[in-house]
């Protein structure tokens, strides 16, 4: 059975932020900042731009993983037209 967008997001949040609860608000802030930059961008462009702009801010966190990349894409998809 396939998970809904919301269910998968919650699952990824548990995986990514369980060991570091302070990371989730940091990532949410970065994603909110990205939202304002996304006007006219495709989803792949927005995802790429997010990772290009934030490596130093995410250095030393668990955000360098396949689940984190999927999480960022899911979140940005919510705002992509």
Biopython code that builds the backbone (N, CA, C, O; Angstrom):
import numpy as np
from Bio.PDB.StructureBuilder import StructureBuilder

atoms = [
    (1, "UNK", "N", (0.837, -1.182, 0.000)),
    (1, "UNK", "CA", (0.000, 0.000, 0.000)),
    (1, "UNK", "C", (0.882, 1.245, 0.000)),
    (1, "UNK", "O", (1.835, 1.338, 0.773)),
    (2, "UNK", "N", (0.570, 2.169, -0.842)),
    (2, "UNK", "CA", (1.330, 3.403, -0.982)),
    (2, "UNK", "C", (0.859, 4.435, 0.057)),
    (2, "UNK", "O", (-0.330, 4.550, 0.353)),
    (3, "UNK", "N", (1.821, 5.168, 0.591)),
    (3, "UNK", "CA", (1.489, 6.204, 1.564)),
    (3, "UNK", "C", (1.068, 7.484, 0.854)),
    (3, "UNK", "O", (1.538, 7.786, -0.243)),
    (4, "UNK", "N", (0.179, 8.228, 1.492)),
    (4, "UNK", "CA", (-0.195, 9.528, 0.952)),
    (4, "UNK", "C", (0.972, 10.494, 1.153)),
    (4, "UNK", "O", (1.910, 10.202, 1.895)),
    (5, "UNK", "N", (0.905, 11.630, 0.495)),
    (5, "UNK", "CA", (1.933, 12.667, 0.627)),
    (5, "UNK", "C", (2.121, 13.023, 2.103)),
    (5, "UNK", "O", (3.247, 13.081, 2.595)),
    (6, "UNK", "N", (1.013, 13.258, 2.800)),
    (6, "UNK", "CA", (1.051, 13.648, 4.212)),
    (6, "UNK", "C", (1.652, 12.531, 5.085)),
    (6, "UNK", "O", (2.472, 12.799, 5.962)),
    (7, "UNK", "N", (1.241, 11.293, 4.838)),
    (7, "UNK", "CA", (1.762, 10.161, 5.625)),
    (7, "UNK", "C", (3.263, 9.989, 5.416)),
    (7, "UNK", "O", (4.004, 9.748, 6.369)),
    (8, "UNK", "N", (3.705, 10.112, 4.179)),
    (8, "UNK", "CA", (5.137, 9.961, 3.893)),
    (8, "UNK", "C", (5.918, 11.107, 4.524)),
    (8, "UNK", "O", (7.010, 10.891, 5.051)),
    (9, "UNK", "N", (5.383, 12.307, 4.479)),
    (9, "UNK", "CA", (6.050, 13.451, 5.101)),
    (9, "UNK", "C", (6.235, 13.202, 6.597)),
    (9, "UNK", "O", (7.325, 13.412, 7.129)),
    (10, "UNK", "N", (5.183, 12.757, 7.273)),
    (10, "UNK", "CA", (5.268, 12.467, 8.710)),
    (10, "UNK", "C", (6.287, 11.362, 8.994)),
    (10, "UNK", "O", (7.039, 11.436, 9.966)),
    (11, "UNK", "N", (6.304, 10.349, 8.147)),
    (11, "UNK", "CA", (7.262, 9.252, 8.302)),
    (11, "UNK", "C", (8.698, 9.771, 8.177)),
    (11, "UNK", "O", (9.559, 9.418, 8.982)),
    (12, "UNK", "N", (8.948, 10.593, 7.185)),
    (12, "UNK", "CA", (10.280, 11.159, 6.989)),
    (12, "UNK", "C", (10.666, 12.093, 8.136)),
    (12, "UNK", "O", (11.823, 12.112, 8.557)),
    (13, "UNK", "N", (9.710, 12.862, 8.638)),
    (13, "UNK", "CA", (9.997, 13.747, 9.771)),
    (13, "UNK", "C", (10.431, 12.939, 10.988)),
    (13, "UNK", "O", (11.339, 13.350, 11.711)),
    (14, "UNK", "N", (9.797, 11.803, 11.219)),
    (14, "UNK", "CA", (10.188, 10.941, 12.331)),
    (14, "UNK", "C", (11.610, 10.423, 12.131)),
    (14, "UNK", "O", (12.409, 10.418, 13.067)),
    (15, "UNK", "N", (11.920, 9.996, 10.930)),
    (15, "UNK", "CA", (13.255, 9.482, 10.619)),
    (15, "UNK", "C", (14.309, 10.568, 10.784)),
    (15, "UNK", "O", (15.343, 10.341, 11.412)),
    (16, "UNK", "N", (14.053, 11.734, 10.230)),
    (16, "UNK", "CA", (15.061, 12.792, 10.158)),
    (16, "UNK", "C", (15.248, 13.577, 11.450)),
    (16, "UNK", "O", (16.361, 14.006, 11.755)),
    (17, "UNK", "N", (14.186, 13.769, 12.205)),
    (17, "UNK", "CA", (14.257, 14.713, 13.317)),
    (17, "UNK", "C", (14.149, 14.080, 14.698)),
    (17, "UNK", "O", (14.204, 14.785, 15.706)),
    (18, "UNK", "N", (13.998, 12.766, 14.758)),
    (18, "UNK", "CA", (13.849, 12.100, 16.051)),
    (18, "UNK", "C", (15.066, 12.329, 16.951)),
    (18, "UNK", "O", (14.915, 12.599, 18.143)),
    (19, "UNK", "N", (16.257, 12.224, 16.392)),
    (19, "UNK", "CA", (17.472, 12.357, 17.202)),
    (19, "UNK", "C", (17.893, 13.807, 17.413)),
    (19, "UNK", "O", (18.741, 14.084, 18.261)),
    (20, "UNK", "N", (17.313, 14.737, 16.653)),
    (20, "UNK", "CA", (17.671, 16.156, 16.776)),
    (20, "UNK", "C", (16.423, 17.015, 16.559)),
    (20, "UNK", "O", (16.221, 17.544, 15.466)),
    (21, "UNK", "N", (15.580, 17.159, 17.599)),
    (21, "UNK", "CA", (14.333, 17.904, 17.432)),
    (21, "UNK", "C", (14.531, 19.368, 17.051)),
    (21, "UNK", "O", (13.616, 19.975, 16.494)),
    (22, "UNK", "N", (15.687, 19.950, 17.330)),
    (22, "UNK", "CA", (15.939, 21.353, 16.976)),
    (22, "UNK", "C", (16.200, 21.519, 15.487)),
    (22, "UNK", "O", (16.153, 22.635, 14.968)),
    (23, "UNK", "N", (16.476, 20.414, 14.795)),
    (23, "UNK", "CA", (16.742, 20.479, 13.360)),
    (23, "UNK", "C", (15.476, 20.785, 12.559)),
    (23, "UNK", "O", (15.542, 21.499, 11.558)),
    (24, "UNK", "N", (14.340, 20.263, 12.978)),
    (24, "UNK", "CA", (13.110, 20.447, 12.207)),
    (24, "UNK", "C", (12.737, 21.915, 12.039)),
    (24, "UNK", "O", (12.431, 22.324, 10.919)),
    (25, "UNK", "N", (12.747, 22.745, 13.115)),
    (25, "UNK", "CA", (12.427, 24.152, 12.876)),
    (25, "UNK", "C", (13.463, 24.859, 12.000)),
    (25, "UNK", "O", (13.115, 25.765, 11.242)),
    (26, "UNK", "N", (14.725, 24.456, 12.098)),
    (26, "UNK", "CA", (15.755, 25.044, 11.230)),
    (26, "UNK", "C", (15.457, 24.748, 9.769)),
    (26, "UNK", "O", (15.498, 25.640, 8.923)),
    (27, "UNK", "N", (15.157, 23.490, 9.484)),
    (27, "UNK", "CA", (14.864, 23.084, 8.111)),
    (27, "UNK", "C", (13.579, 23.754, 7.628)),
    (27, "UNK", "O", (13.505, 24.196, 6.481)),
    (28, "UNK", "N", (12.577, 23.831, 8.486)),
    (28, "UNK", "CA", (11.327, 24.500, 8.104)),
    (28, "UNK", "C", (11.580, 25.958, 7.747)),
    (28, "UNK", "O", (10.988, 26.478, 6.801)),
    (29, "UNK", "N", (12.453, 26.619, 8.495)),
    (29, "UNK", "CA", (12.797, 28.005, 8.186)),
    (29, "UNK", "C", (13.481, 28.133, 6.840)),
    (29, "UNK", "O", (13.186, 29.049, 6.072)),
    (30, "UNK", "N", (14.391, 27.222, 6.553)),
    (30, "UNK", "CA", (15.082, 27.244, 5.259)),
    (30, "UNK", "C", (14.093, 26.981, 4.122)),
    (30, "UNK", "O", (14.169, 27.606, 3.065)),
    (31, "UNK", "N", (13.171, 26.055, 4.350)),
    (31, "UNK", "CA", (12.166, 25.759, 3.327)),
    (31, "UNK", "C", (11.237, 26.952, 3.112)),
    (31, "UNK", "O", (10.862, 27.246, 1.977)),
    (32, "UNK", "N", (10.867, 27.633, 4.179)),
    (32, "UNK", "CA", (10.017, 28.824, 4.044)),
    (32, "UNK", "C", (10.736, 29.911, 3.249)),
    (32, "UNK", "O", (10.132, 30.592, 2.420)),
    (33, "UNK", "N", (12.028, 30.062, 3.513)),
    (33, "UNK", "CA", (12.816, 31.022, 2.743)),
    (33, "UNK", "C", (12.861, 30.645, 1.280)),
    (33, "UNK", "O", (12.826, 31.509, 0.404)),
    (34, "UNK", "N", (12.940, 29.361, 1.018)),
    (34, "UNK", "CA", (12.975, 28.882, -0.366)),
    (34, "UNK", "C", (11.646, 29.145, -1.060)),
    (34, "UNK", "O", (11.612, 29.429, -2.257)),
    (35, "UNK", "N", (10.559, 29.052, -0.314)),
    (35, "UNK", "CA", (9.230, 29.262, -0.892)),
    (35, "UNK", "C", (9.152, 30.620, -1.587)),
    (35, "UNK", "O", (8.589, 30.739, -2.675)),
    (36, "UNK", "N", (9.718, 31.636, -0.953)),
    (36, "UNK", "CA", (9.645, 32.977, -1.541)),
    (36, "UNK", "C", (10.531, 33.123, -2.782)),
    (36, "UNK", "O", (10.336, 34.046, -3.574)),
    (37, "UNK", "N", (11.486, 32.233, -2.955)),
    (37, "UNK", "CA", (12.383, 32.278, -4.110)),
    (37, "UNK", "C", (11.886, 31.434, -5.282)),
    (37, "UNK", "O", (12.439, 31.522, -6.378)),
    (38, "UNK", "N", (10.871, 30.634, -5.073)),
    (38, "UNK", "CA", (10.478, 29.616, -6.053)),
    (38, "UNK", "C", (9.627, 30.118, -7.204)),
    (38, "UNK", "O", (9.387, 29.370, -8.151)),
    (39, "UNK", "N", (9.167, 31.347, -7.156)),
    (39, "UNK", "CA", (8.267, 31.850, -8.181)),
    (39, "UNK", "C", (8.871, 31.640, -9.569)),
    (39, "UNK", "O", (9.948, 32.155, -9.869)),
    (40, "UNK", "N", (8.175, 30.889, -10.403)),
    (40, "UNK", "CA", (8.630, 30.634, -11.762)),
    (40, "UNK", "C", (9.577, 29.459, -11.909)),
    (40, "UNK", "O", (9.967, 29.120, -13.026)),
    (41, "UNK", "N", (9.956, 28.829, -10.797)),
    (41, "UNK", "CA", (10.870, 27.686, -10.869)),
    (41, "UNK", "C", (10.078, 26.386, -11.003)),
    (41, "UNK", "O", (8.974, 26.256, -10.474)),
    (42, "UNK", "N", (10.659, 25.440, -11.713)),
    (42, "UNK", "CA", (10.106, 24.091, -11.724)),
    (42, "UNK", "C", (10.515, 23.422, -10.409)),
    (42, "UNK", "O", (11.380, 23.932, -9.696)),
    (43, "UNK", "N", (9.907, 22.302, -10.093)),
    (43, "UNK", "CA", (10.264, 21.576, -8.873)),
    (43, "UNK", "C", (11.744, 21.180, -8.873)),
    (43, "UNK", "O", (12.419, 21.402, -7.868)),
    (44, "UNK", "N", (12.280, 20.600, -9.960)),
    (44, "UNK", "CA", (13.707, 20.271, -9.949)),
    (44, "UNK", "C", (14.602, 21.497, -9.740)),
    (44, "UNK", "O", (15.617, 21.410, -9.050)),
    (45, "UNK", "N", (14.236, 22.619, -10.323)),
    (45, "UNK", "CA", (15.025, 23.847, -10.139)),
    (45, "UNK", "C", (14.971, 24.302, -8.676)),
    (45, "UNK", "O", (15.989, 24.694, -8.106)),
    (46, "UNK", "N", (13.790, 24.247, -8.078)),
    (46, "UNK", "CA", (13.629, 24.676, -6.688)),
    (46, "UNK", "C", (14.421, 23.777, -5.744)),
    (46, "UNK", "O", (15.058, 24.264, -4.810)),
    (47, "UNK", "N", (14.384, 22.472, -5.982)),
    (47, "UNK", "CA", (15.127, 21.525, -5.143)),
    (47, "UNK", "C", (16.624, 21.778, -5.275)),
    (47, "UNK", "O", (17.337, 21.853, -4.275)),
    (48, "UNK", "N", (17.087, 21.907, -6.490)),
    (48, "UNK", "CA", (18.504, 22.161, -6.732)),
    (48, "UNK", "C", (18.941, 23.474, -6.084)),
    (48, "UNK", "O", (19.997, 23.538, -5.454)),
    (49, "UNK", "N", (18.137, 24.507, -6.237)),
    (49, "UNK", "CA", (18.448, 25.804, -5.654)),
    (49, "UNK", "C", (18.512, 25.711, -4.124)),
    (49, "UNK", "O", (19.390, 26.309, -3.502)),
    (50, "UNK", "N", (17.593, 24.971, -3.525)),
    (50, "UNK", "CA", (17.597, 24.793, -2.069)),
    (50, "UNK", "C", (18.920, 24.193, -1.604)),
    (50, "UNK", "O", (19.541, 24.702, -0.671)),
    (51, "UNK", "N", (19.350, 23.118, -2.250)),
    (51, "UNK", "CA", (20.583, 22.444, -1.824)),
    (51, "UNK", "C", (21.818, 23.288, -2.151)),
    (51, "UNK", "O", (22.806, 23.249, -1.417)),
    (52, "UNK", "N", (21.769, 24.037, -3.230)),
    (52, "UNK", "CA", (22.898, 24.916, -3.579)),
    (52, "UNK", "C", (23.064, 26.052, -2.578)),
    (52, "UNK", "O", (24.186, 26.484, -2.313)),
    (53, "UNK", "N", (21.964, 26.538, -2.022)),
    (53, "UNK", "CA", (22.000, 27.700, -1.137)),
    (53, "UNK", "C", (22.263, 27.359, 0.331)),
    (53, "UNK", "O", (22.652, 28.241, 1.098)),
    (54, "UNK", "N", (22.064, 26.116, 0.738)),
    (54, "UNK", "CA", (22.065, 25.807, 2.160)),
    (54, "UNK", "C", (23.093, 24.800, 2.673)),
    (54, "UNK", "O", (22.919, 24.299, 3.784)),
    (55, "UNK", "N", (24.149, 24.475, 1.934)),
    (55, "UNK", "CA", (25.047, 23.428, 2.455)),
    (55, "UNK", "C", (25.701, 23.800, 3.783)),
    (55, "UNK", "O", (25.832, 22.945, 4.658)),
    (56, "UNK", "N", (26.107, 25.034, 3.951)),
    (56, "UNK", "CA", (26.766, 25.429, 5.204)),
    (56, "UNK", "C", (25.784, 25.385, 6.374)),
    (56, "UNK", "O", (26.151, 24.994, 7.482)),
    (57, "UNK", "N", (24.544, 25.784, 6.126)),
    (57, "UNK", "CA", (23.542, 25.798, 7.190)),
    (57, "UNK", "C", (23.143, 24.398, 7.625)),
    (57, "UNK", "O", (22.680, 24.202, 8.748)),
    (58, "UNK", "N", (23.320, 23.427, 6.740)),
    (58, "UNK", "CA", (22.932, 22.054, 7.058)),
    (58, "UNK", "C", (24.131, 21.158, 7.359)),
    (58, "UNK", "O", (23.971, 19.971, 7.643)),
    (59, "UNK", "N", (25.306, 21.719, 7.297)),
    (59, "UNK", "CA", (26.527, 20.969, 7.579)),
    (59, "UNK", "C", (26.488, 20.435, 9.009)),
    (59, "UNK", "O", (26.093, 21.144, 9.935)),
    (60, "UNK", "N", (26.895, 19.197, 9.177)),
    (60, "UNK", "CA", (26.935, 18.587, 10.501)),
    (60, "UNK", "C", (25.588, 18.082, 10.992)),
    (60, "UNK", "O", (25.459, 17.695, 12.153)),
    (61, "UNK", "N", (24.582, 18.080, 10.121)),
    (61, "UNK", "CA", (23.257, 17.565, 10.489)),
    (61, "UNK", "C", (23.002, 16.258, 9.738)),
    (61, "UNK", "O", (23.828, 15.809, 8.943)),
    (62, "UNK", "N", (21.857, 15.669, 10.005)),
    (62, "UNK", "CA", (21.459, 14.444, 9.305)),
    (62, "UNK", "C", (20.783, 14.738, 7.967)),
    (62, "UNK", "O", (20.124, 13.867, 7.400)),
    (63, "UNK", "N", (20.941, 15.951, 7.465)),
    (63, "UNK", "CA", (20.251, 16.333, 6.234)),
    (63, "UNK", "C", (21.033, 15.983, 4.967)),
    (63, "UNK", "O", (20.681, 16.439, 3.879)),
    (64, "UNK", "N", (22.060, 15.202, 5.094)),
    (64, "UNK", "CA", (22.802, 14.747, 3.921)),
    (64, "UNK", "C", (22.506, 13.264, 3.722)),
    (64, "UNK", "O", (23.367, 12.411, 3.941)),
    (65, "UNK", "N", (21.287, 12.972, 3.306)),
    (65, "UNK", "CA", (20.858, 11.582, 3.163)),
    (65, "UNK", "C", (19.743, 11.495, 2.130)),
    (65, "UNK", "O", (19.147, 12.501, 1.744)),
    (66, "UNK", "N", (19.480, 10.290, 1.701)),
    (66, "UNK", "CA", (18.397, 10.074, 0.742)),
    (66, "UNK", "C", (17.036, 10.481, 1.332)),
    (66, "UNK", "O", (16.250, 11.136, 0.648)),
    (67, "UNK", "N", (16.741, 10.103, 2.597)),
    (67, "UNK", "CA", (15.456, 10.544, 3.164)),
    (67, "UNK", "C", (15.331, 12.071, 3.240)),
    (67, "UNK", "O", (14.245, 12.614, 3.035)),
    (68, "UNK", "N", (16.429, 12.757, 3.531)),
    (68, "UNK", "CA", (16.344, 14.219, 3.617)),
    (68, "UNK", "C", (16.082, 14.827, 2.245)),
    (68, "UNK", "O", (15.341, 15.804, 2.134)),
    (69, "UNK", "N", (16.672, 14.270, 1.214)),
    (69, "UNK", "CA", (16.427, 14.779, -0.140)),
    (69, "UNK", "C", (14.969, 14.557, -0.542)),
    (69, "UNK", "O", (14.344, 15.415, -1.166)),
    (70, "UNK", "N", (14.442, 13.393, -0.173)),
    (70, "UNK", "CA", (13.034, 13.117, -0.464)),
    (70, "UNK", "C", (12.128, 14.072, 0.324)),
    (70, "UNK", "O", (11.125, 14.550, -0.204)),
    (71, "UNK", "N", (12.479, 14.348, 1.580)),
    (71, "UNK", "CA", (11.695, 15.242, 2.418)),
    (71, "UNK", "C", (11.654, 16.652, 1.832)),
    (71, "UNK", "O", (10.585, 17.256, 1.738)),
    (72, "UNK", "N", (12.797, 17.165, 1.445)),
    (72, "UNK", "CA", (12.855, 18.507, 0.867)),
    (72, "UNK", "C", (12.013, 18.561, -0.405)),
    (72, "UNK", "O", (11.279, 19.525, -0.622)),
    (73, "UNK", "N", (12.112, 17.549, -1.232)),
    (73, "UNK", "CA", (11.318, 17.538, -2.465)),
    (73, "UNK", "C", (9.821, 17.494, -2.164)),
    (73, "UNK", "O", (9.035, 18.184, -2.813)),
    (74, "UNK", "N", (9.428, 16.686, -1.185)),
    (74, "UNK", "CA", (8.014, 16.628, -0.806)),
    (74, "UNK", "C", (7.517, 17.997, -0.321)),
    (74, "UNK", "O", (6.439, 18.447, -0.710)),
    (75, "UNK", "N", (8.295, 18.638, 0.514)),
    (75, "UNK", "CA", (7.898, 19.940, 1.055)),
    (75, "UNK", "C", (7.813, 20.987, -0.054)),
    (75, "UNK", "O", (6.849, 21.751, -0.109)),
    (76, "UNK", "N", (8.802, 21.030, -0.929)),
    (76, "UNK", "CA", (8.797, 22.033, -2.001)),
    (76, "UNK", "C", (7.699, 21.754, -3.018)),
    (76, "UNK", "O", (7.174, 22.682, -3.635)),
    (77, "UNK", "N", (7.352, 20.498, -3.195)),
    (77, "UNK", "CA", (6.264, 20.139, -4.121)),
    (77, "UNK", "C", (4.949, 20.781, -3.682)),
    (77, "UNK", "O", (4.095, 21.085, -4.516)),
    (78, "UNK", "N", (4.787, 20.987, -2.371)),
    (78, "UNK", "CA", (3.562, 21.600, -1.857)),
    (78, "UNK", "C", (3.360, 23.006, -2.418)),
    (78, "UNK", "O", (2.228, 23.478, -2.520)),
    (79, "UNK", "N", (4.460, 23.678, -2.782)),
    (79, "UNK", "CA", (4.385, 25.080, -3.222)),
    (79, "UNK", "C", (4.657, 25.257, -4.712)),
    (79, "UNK", "O", (4.488, 26.355, -5.243)),
    (80, "UNK", "N", (5.072, 24.204, -5.383)),
    (80, "UNK", "CA", (5.402, 24.319, -6.806)),
    (80, "UNK", "C", (4.129, 24.314, -7.637)),
    (80, "UNK", "O", (3.218, 23.519, -7.403)),
    (81, "UNK", "N", (4.084, 25.198, -8.592)),
    (81, "UNK", "CA", (2.879, 25.255, -9.448)),
    (81, "UNK", "C", (3.023, 24.353, -10.644)),
    (81, "UNK", "O", (2.113, 24.272, -11.470)),
]
sb = StructureBuilder()
sb.init_structure("model")
sb.init_model(0)
sb.init_chain("A")
sb.init_seg("    ")
for serial, (resi, resn, name, xyz) in enumerate(atoms, 1):
    if name == "N":
        sb.init_residue(resn, " ", resi, " ")
    sb.init_atom(name, np.array(xyz, "f"), 0.0, 1.0, " ", f" {name:<3s}", serial, name[0])
structure = sb.get_structure()
